[in-house]
């Protein structure tokens, strides 16, 4: 990842990033096909002083890539924001657009990969290229923070950003890991596939957020 002269750490987000040729070219094509879409790297959204950071995989074609806000405009976002509202982290239960007035309280949402990948599948090098942005976000968290990883790729990206070995911290739904500076909690991703197949049920997702509430006090 390129660095700004005089800066010791990378920024948490670069709206003009084109470090991944495949992703940059794909965004150009998507922007041409859908001129009203955001079709650029999607910034983190939420409270800059958050004690809860939620890490997803990447923007969806007709979701965050369209709206410019993580988990907004697709099925996963419906589930996530309803849950965030129910547990007091969001001002309303539905996120429909980046300018809809919704606010997050004590919570911020980001993605392991900030750009839309083809078939929703970033490559390993693309995840690694974007990892410096995630590392900067994690470094900004207070010492009593909780990080929620939605899915194994997000889990692995968090570990990579902290420079720890994956083998020592296995992904598992509702698993908890004490890392230097924060606690990592895993959940299956709230994707349409996982919720329709009931790999992730509302009760399971609620239990994860109930535990987060306990940890945050």
ABEGO torsion letter per residue (X at the ends): XBBBBGBABBBABBAABAABAAAAAAAAAAAAABAABAGBBBBBBEBAABABBBBBABBBAABAAAAGBBGBGBAAAAAAAAAAAAAGABABABBABAAAGBBBBGBBBBBABABBBBGGBBBAAAAAAAAAAAAAAAAABBAABBBBBBEAAAAAAAAAAAGBBAAABBBBBGBBBBBBGBBBBBBBBABAAAAAAGABBAAAAAAAAAAAAAAAX
